[in-house]
Amino acid sequence: MSLLSQSASLGSLTGPAKLDAVKKLLDKLSEELKSASLQPQERDAALEELKVYGRDPNNADPIFTKEGMETVTKFAFDHPSDTTSRNALRVLCNALFLKPETRQIFVDLGYEPKACSKLKNDSRDDEFLVSRLILLTTYGTSIDLSTLIEQHHLADSIIQNLSRHASRFATEAVAPARAGPMEQMALAETLKLLFNVTNFAKSHTSAFDPALPHITTILRFHDLPQTKTPLEPPFGLLINALLNLDLNSATAQSSLYPPSEPTRIAHRLIHLLDLSMKSYTDTDLDQAVTPLICVLSSIHEHAPGQNDGDTVRTFIRSKLLPTEEDRQSVLGKTDSLPSRLLRNWTNPMAPQFRSAVGHLYFDISGKDAAKFVENVGYGYASGFLFEKGIPLPQGAVEQSGEDSTSRTGGAGRPVNPITGQFLDEEKLPDVPEMTMKEKEREAEKLFVLFERLKQTGVMSVQNPVEKAVQEGRFEELPDDYEDLD
């Protein structure tokens, strides 16, 4: 049979014939472990065919048994041939992905230390395959990540692989070479593994501090995706990796806020946020963009004190808080980044995202409720404050004095505290003057509303009618009073 015919027929069997072929392949490979009688090409061809059959678990059951898994695992980690090892690793990765029960089988075989050892290899193929294998074992198994970190250098291997990727972006002066597909795939798997390990082994997060310079180097200098999904790998994965790391450590401080340009990382993240808010649909915001909002909050919170801290925080606020142009109309109506964020504050399709946006604006307002209302308007702020049990600031809705003004660009102009719009930009509706009876009805409604609000205990208010009576400004009309209007 020609090579072309062999390639065309590889893995083409179905039903009982496929099941029989899979069993014979595993028997052949099991015998090879004992006798080493196959030629390298035959051995690798058998593993390749097994991989193809294993892509569809139907009628491939022998692969997913303890015996089948053990046979393939021995080829993956005990065989001296790199080619054979990688072919077997591909079979294992497919099995662990398709059949969750095989993950515990692999862990029970006790090969995790050898996996950590192979992860040290300076090979993008090994990095991709072994990172994916360990990643899959972090779901629903008894794997002991602490032991792998402490005794088998899992953290060191992950950091070393990130260092290799970051070395291509070492200097801004030299344009980084474009990564090949395997390099990109390997980087993605390493970042996923980093996230899972730091998520499931939180007590060992500090072991990954040295990864931060490599993460920020890639984040700063990697070309932005030329697609409609700006947070596609590696950017979304780089941001996820930052979620679990200590951004207040000494390493984090020097990496996230480089002394020569402390706003560089914040600028990159805000640029990605701007692109993302133009690209992702409502249903994608929760999963894709929420982590970026959370990381920006952390970047703002952990910015170092003194001059650098002021620089970073001031920069973030200048990019995210409503501008004078935004306040020409009701907040959230323009196409600026702050407006797009505010419009999604109440997005019912993205509950996690809208919560993260609320926390972000509260954080960049110094966690000061009065400043928070001033920055985003009572209409946006009130729901967040009520949900978090934070008392509403006194005078939040008064339209007089300093409480009603917001200062933008150093110039103070009165602002509608509810909508955030400059008062002198408001356009009042052209409606006829209310009759006296209409005014009375509206006053009665307002009276009832204030009485109900007082009973909730949410905020301390005084009914304006009650206040007018106390101040002698209330006039009771006689029964025979007639409306002249």
C-alpha positions in Angstrom: 0.0 0.0 0.0 1.3 3.5 -0.9 2.0 6.1 1.7 -0.9 8.1 0.3 -3.3 5.2 0.7 -2.0 4.6 4.2 -2.6 8.2 5.1 -6.1 8.2 3.6 -7.1 5.1 5.5 -5.6 6.1 8.8 -8.3 6.0 11.5 -11.1 5.5 8.9 -12.7 2.5 10.6 -15.9 2.9 12.6 -18.2 0.9 14.8 -17.0 -2.6 15.9 -14.1 -2.5 13.3 -12.7 0.6 15.0 -13.0 -1.0 18.4 -11.1 -4.0 17.3 -8.4 -1.8 15.7 -8.0 0.2 18.9 -7.6 -3.0 20.9 -5.0 -4.4 18.5 -3.0 -1.2 18.5 -2.9 -1.1 22.3 -1.9 -4.8 22.4 0.9 -4.1 20.0 2.1 -1.1 22.0 1.9 -3.0 25.2 4.0 -5.8 23.7 6.5 -3.2 22.5 7.1 -2.0 26.1 8.2 -5.5 26.9 10.1 -6.6 23.7 11.0 -3.4 21.9 10.5 -5.2 18.6 8.9 -2.5 16.5 10.9 -0.1 14.3 10.7 3.6 15.3 8.4 4.3 12.3 6.1 1.5 13.2 5.9 2.5 16.8 5.1 6.1 16.0 2.6 5.2 13.3 0.7 3.1 15.8 0.6 6.0 18.3 -0.5 8.3 15.5 -3.3 6.0 14.5 -4.3 5.6 18.1 -4.4 9.4 18.5 -6.7 9.7 15.4 -9.1 7.0 16.8 -9.0 8.7 20.2 -10.4 12.0 18.9 -13.8 10.4 18.9 -14.4 8.3 22.1 -17.1 6.2 20.5 -15.8 2.7 20.0 -12.4 3.7 21.4 -13.0 2.5 25.0 -9.7 0.6 25.4 -7.8 3.9 25.3 -9.7 5.2 28.4 -9.2 2.1 30.6 -6.5 1.9 33.3 -4.5 -0.5 31.2 -4.8 1.6 28.1 -3.9 4.8 30.0 -0.9 3.1 31.6 0.5 1.9 28.3 0.3 5.3 26.7 1.7 7.1 29.8 4.8 4.9 29.8 5.5 5.8 26.2 4.9 9.5 27.1 7.3 9.6 30.0 9.5 6.5 30.0 10.5 6.2 26.4 13.8 7.8 25.3 12.5 9.0 21.9 11.2 12.6 22.0 9.1 11.9 18.9 7.5 8.8 20.5 7.0 10.7 23.8 5.2 13.6 22.1 3.0 11.2 20.0 1.9 9.5 23.2 1.4 12.8 25.0 -1.0 13.8 22.3 -3.0 10.7 22.9 -3.1 11.4 26.6 -4.2 15.0 26.2 -7.0 14.0 24.0 -8.1 11.3 26.5 -8.0 13.6 29.5 -9.9 16.3 27.6 -12.7 14.0 26.3 -13.1 11.6 29.3 -12.8 13.4 32.6 -12.5 10.1 34.5 -9.2 9.5 32.9 -7.7 12.5 34.7 -7.8 10.6 38.1 -6.5 7.5 36.4 -3.4 9.4 35.2 -2.9 10.9 38.7 -3.2 7.5 40.3 -0.4 6.3 38.0 1.9 8.7 39.8 3.5 10.3 36.8 3.0 14.0 37.8 6.7 14.4 39.0 7.9 13.1 35.6 5.5 15.6 33.9 7.0 18.4 35.9 10.5 17.2 34.9 9.6 17.2 31.2 8.1 20.7 31.5 11.7 21.9 32.1 12.6 21.0 28.5 13.4 23.9 26.2 10.8 22.7 23.7 7.6 24.4 22.7 6.1 21.1 21.8 6.8 19.7 25.3 5.7 22.9 26.9 2.4 22.9 25.1 1.6 19.2 25.6 2.8 18.8 29.3 1.2 22.1 30.3 -2.1 21.0 28.9 -1.8 17.6 30.6 -1.1 19.1 34.0 -3.8 21.7 33.4 -6.4 19.0 32.8 -5.4 17.2 36.0 -6.3 20.3 38.1 -10.0 19.6 37.4 -11.7 17.0 39.6 -8.7 15.0 40.7 -6.7 14.5 43.9 -3.5 16.0 42.4 -1.2 17.5 45.1 -0.2 20.8 43.6 1.6 21.8 46.8 4.0 18.9 46.5 4.6 19.5 42.8 5.5 23.1 43.6 7.6 22.4 46.7 9.4 19.2 45.6 9.2 19.0 41.8 9.7 22.7 40.8 6.4 23.2 39.0 6.5 27.0 39.6 10.1 27.2 38.5 9.3 25.4 35.2 6.3 27.6 34.5 8.4 30.8 35.2 11.2 29.5 33.0 8.9 28.9 30.1 7.4 32.4 30.4 10.9 33.8 30.5 11.7 32.1 27.2 8.6 33.7 25.6 9.4 37.1 27.2 13.0 37.0 25.8 11.6 37.6 22.3 10.2 40.9 23.6 13.2 41.9 25.7 13.7 45.4 24.2 11.2 47.9 22.8 13.9 49.1 20.3 14.0 45.8 18.5 10.7 44.6 16.9 10.0 41.2 18.3 10.0 38.3 15.9 6.5 37.0 15.1 5.8 33.9 17.0 5.0 30.7 15.2 1.7 28.8 15.9 3.4 26.4 18.3 5.0 29.2 20.3 1.6 30.9 20.6 -0.1 27.7 21.6 2.6 26.9 24.1 2.4 30.4 25.7 -1.4 30.1 25.9 -1.2 26.7 27.7 1.5 28.0 30.1 -0.7 31.0 31.1 -3.7 28.8 31.6 -1.7 26.5 33.8 -0.3 29.4 35.8 -3.9 30.7 36.4 -5.2 27.3 37.5 -2.3 26.5 39.8 -2.4 29.9 41.5 -6.2 29.5 41.8 -6.1 26.0 43.3 -2.9 26.4 45.4 -3.5 29.9 46.8 -1.0 29.3 49.7 1.8 29.0 47.1 1.0 32.1 45.1 4.2 33.8 46.2 6.2 31.1 44.4 5.0 32.7 41.1 6.1 36.3 41.9 9.1 36.0 39.5 6.6 35.4 36.7 5.4 39.0 36.9 8.3 40.6 34.9 7.8 38.1 32.1 4.0 38.6 32.1 4.3 42.4 31.9 7.0 42.3 29.3 4.8 40.2 27.0 1.8 42.4 27.8 3.7 45.5 26.9 5.4 44.5 23.7 3.3 41.8 22.1 1.5 42.9 18.9 -2.1 43.6 19.5 -4.5 41.2 17.7 -5.7 42.4 14.3 -9.1 40.9 14.9 -12.5 41.8 16.4 -11.5 40.0 19.6 -8.7 42.1 21.2 -8.6 39.8 24.3 -7.8 36.7 22.4 -4.7 34.8 23.5 -2.4 35.8 24.8 -3.9 39.1 26.1 -6.9 37.7 28.0 -4.7 35.0 29.5 -2.1 37.4 30.5 -4.7 39.5 32.3 -6.2 36.4 34.0 -2.7 35.5 35.2 -2.5 38.8 37.0 -5.8 38.2 38.9 -4.4 35.6 41.3 -0.9 37.1 41.9 0.1 39.5 44.6 0.3 42.9 42.9 1.7 44.5 46.1 4.9 42.5 46.2 8.2 44.1 45.5 8.5 42.3 42.2 5.0 43.3 41.2 5.7 47.0 42.0 8.8 47.2 39.8 7.1 45.3 37.0 3.7 47.0 36.9 5.0 50.5 37.6 8.5 50.7 36.0 10.2 53.8 37.4 11.0 55.1 33.9 7.4 55.0 32.8 5.0 54.1 35.7 1.8 54.4 33.6 2.9 52.1 30.8 1.0 49.0 32.0 -2.1 51.0 33.0 -2.0 52.6 29.5 -1.9 49.2 27.8 -4.7 47.8 29.8 -6.9 50.9 29.3 -6.2 50.7 25.5 -7.3 47.0 25.6 -10.4 48.0 27.5 -11.2 50.7 24.9 -10.9 48.2 22.1 -12.9 45.5 24.0 -15.8 47.9 24.7 -16.1 48.5 21.0 -15.8 44.8 20.1 -17.6 42.5 22.5 -21.3 42.0 22.6 -23.3 42.2 25.8 -23.3 38.4 26.3 -19.4 38.3 25.9 -18.6 41.1 28.4 -19.0 38.9 31.5 -16.5 36.3 30.6 -14.1 38.3 28.3 -13.9 41.8 29.8 -14.7 41.4 33.5 -11.2 40.2 34.5 -9.7 43.3 32.7 -11.9 45.6 34.8 -10.8 43.7 38.0 -7.1 44.0 37.1 -7.4 47.7 36.4 -9.0 48.1 39.9 -6.0 46.3 41.4 -3.5 48.3 39.4 -5.1 51.5 40.7 -5.3 50.2 44.3 -1.7 48.9 44.5 0.0 51.8 42.8 3.0 52.8 44.9 2.7 55.8 47.2 4.1 59.3 46.8 4.8 60.6 43.3 4.6 57.4 41.3 1.3 56.4 43.0 -0.2 59.9 42.3 1.0 59.6 38.7 -0.6 56.2 38.0 -3.9 56.9 39.8 -4.2 60.3 38.2 -3.6 58.8 34.8 -6.3 56.0 35.3 -8.8 58.5 36.6 -8.1 60.9 33.6 -9.0 58.0 31.2 -12.0 56.5 33.0 -13.8 59.3 34.7 -16.4 61.4 32.7 -14.9 64.4 31.0 -16.3 67.8 30.4 -17.4 66.7 27.0 -19.3 63.7 28.6 -21.0 66.2 30.9 -22.4 68.2 28.0 -25.3 65.6 28.1 -26.6 63.1 30.6 -23.7 60.7 31.6 -23.5 57.6 29.4 -24.8 59.2 26.2 -21.5 59.9 24.3 -19.2 57.4 22.6 -16.3 57.9 25.0 -14.8 55.0 27.0 -16.3 56.3 30.3 -19.7 56.6 28.7 -19.6 53.1 27.3 -18.6 51.8 30.7 -21.5 53.7 32.4 -24.0 52.5 29.8 -23.2 48.9 30.8 -23.4 49.6 34.6 -27.0 48.3 34.5 -26.6 45.8 31.7 -28.8 42.8 32.6 -26.9 40.6 30.2 -23.6 41.0 32.0 -24.2 41.0 35.8 -20.5 40.2 36.7 -19.3 42.9 34.4 -21.6 45.6 35.7 -20.7 44.7 39.3 -17.0 45.0 38.4 -17.6 48.4 36.7 -19.3 49.7 39.9 -16.4 48.5 42.0 -13.9 50.1 39.6 -15.5 53.5 39.8 -15.9 53.3 43.6 -12.2 52.4 43.9 -11.0 55.2 41.6 -13.2 57.6 43.7 -11.1 56.7 46.7 -13.9 54.6 48.1 -15.5 57.9 49.2 -19.3 57.7 48.7 -19.6 61.5 48.2 -16.8 61.6 45.7 -18.4 58.5 44.0 -21.7 60.3 43.6 -19.9 63.4 42.3 -17.9 61.4 39.7 -20.7 59.3 38.2 -24.0 60.9 39.3 -26.5 59.8 41.9 -28.4 57.9 39.3 -25.6 55.4 38.8 -24.1 55.5 42.3 -27.2 55.0 44.4 -27.9 51.4 43.4 -24.3 50.4 44.0 -24.2 52.0 47.4 -27.5 50.6 48.5 -26.4 47.1 47.4 -23.2 47.3 49.4 -24.9 48.8 52.4 -22.9 52.0 52.2 -24.8 55.1 53.6 -25.8 57.7 51.0 -23.8 60.9 51.6 -25.8 63.7 53.1 -26.7 66.3 50.5 -26.1 63.9 47.6 -29.2 65.1 45.7 -29.1 68.8 46.8 -28.6 71.2 44.0 -27.0 74.0 45.9 -23.6 74.7 47.4 -20.4 72.7 46.9 -22.3 69.4 47.0 -23.8 70.0 43.6 -20.6 70.9 41.7 -18.1 68.7 40.0 -14.7 70.0 39.1 -13.3 68.9 35.7 -10.1 70.3 34.3 -9.7 72.7 37.2 -12.9 74.7 36.4 -16.0 74.3 38.6 -19.5 74.2 36.9 -22.7 73.2 38.6 -23.7 69.7 37.8 -27.1 67.9 38.0 -26.3 65.5 40.8 -28.7 62.9 39.4 -27.6 62.8 35.8 -24.1 64.2 36.0 -24.8 66.7 33.3 -23.7 70.4 33.6 -26.8 72.4 34.7 -26.2 75.0 32.0 -26.3 72.4 29.3 -29.7 71.0 30.4 -32.5 71.6 28.0 -35.8 71.9 29.8 -38.9 70.6 28.1 -41.2 73.2 26.6 -44.4 72.3 28.5 -47.3 74.6 29.6 -47.4 75.8 33.2 -49.3 73.4 35.6 -52.6 74.5 37.0 -53.0 74.9 40.7 -54.9 71.6 40.9 -52.1 69.8 39.0 -49.5 71.3 41.4 -51.6 70.1 44.4 -51.8 66.5 43.0 -48.0 66.4 42.4 -47.4 67.8 45.9 -49.6 65.0 47.4 -47.7 62.4 45.4 -44.4 63.8 46.6 -45.6 63.8 50.2 -46.5 60.1 50.0 -43.2 59.2 48.3 -41.2 60.9 51.0 -43.2 59.3 53.8 -42.5 55.9 52.3 -38.8 56.7 51.9 -38.6 57.6 55.6 -40.2 54.3 56.6 -37.6 52.3 54.7 -34.8 53.6 56.8 -32.4 53.6 53.9 -31.6 57.3 54.2 -32.5 60.1 56.6 -34.8 62.6 54.8 -37.3 65.2 55.9 -40.6 65.6 54.1 -40.5 69.0 52.4 -44.1 69.7 53.3 -43.3 69.0 56.9 -40.3 71.2 56.7 -42.3 74.0 55.1 -44.9 73.9 58.0 -42.1 74.1 60.6 -40.6 77.1 58.9 -43.9 78.9 58.5 -43.9 78.7 54.7 -47.0 76.6 54.4 -50.3 78.3 53.6 -53.6 76.3 54.0 -56.1 77.5 51.4 -59.8 78.0 52.4 -62.4 75.4 51.3 -64.1 77.9 49.0 -60.8 78.7 47.2 -61.2 78.5 43.4 -58.5 77.8 40.9 -58.2 80.9 38.8 -56.3 78.9 36.1 
